C-alpha cells in the first residue's frame, strides 16, 4: 500500500515537471527566440540590429517572435520619436530570468561541440 502511494506521488511529481517543461518549451519554441533573448541580454537593440546579429533570421519571423516575447512579458517594445521612427526592444526584469538558462545551454553546447568535434 505504501509503495503504491509512493509511486503515485512520483508520477504526480513527474507530471508536474513535464507540464512545467512543456510550458517553458512552448514559450521559447522555435529556432530564434532564444537567440533573440540572448542578443538582448547585452542591451537594447532596434529591429535592424537584431536582424543583423542573428544570421538567417528574416524580418517576418523576427517580427512574429518579438510580438510573442512581448505578449509573454519577456521584452518591451519602445517606439522612439525619431525621424524616421525607430523601435527598440529590451528585456524586462522577467526576461532577464532567462539568463541562467541560456548560460547553461551555451555551456552545454560548447561542451557538446568539443566532445563531438574535438574542438
C-alpha positions, 0 to 999 in steps of 0.5 A: 500500500505504501509503495503504491502511494509512493509511486503515485506521488512520483508520477504526480511529481513527474507530471508536474515537471513535464507540464512545467517543461512543456510550458517553458518549451512552448514559450521559447519554441522555435529556432530564434527566440532564444537567440533573440533573448540572448542578443538582448541580454547585452542591451537594447537593440532596434529591429535592424540590429537584431536582424543583423546579429542573428544570421538567417533570421528574416524580418517576418519571423523576427517580427512574429517572435518579438510580438510573442516575447512581448505578449509573454512579458519577456521584452518591451517594445519602445517606439522612439520619436525619431525621424524616421521612427525607430523601435527598440526592444529590451528585456524586462526584469522577467526576461532577464530570468532567462539568463541562467538558462541560456548560460547553461545551454551555451555551456552545454553546447560548447561542451557538446561541440568539443566532445563531438568535434574535438574542438 
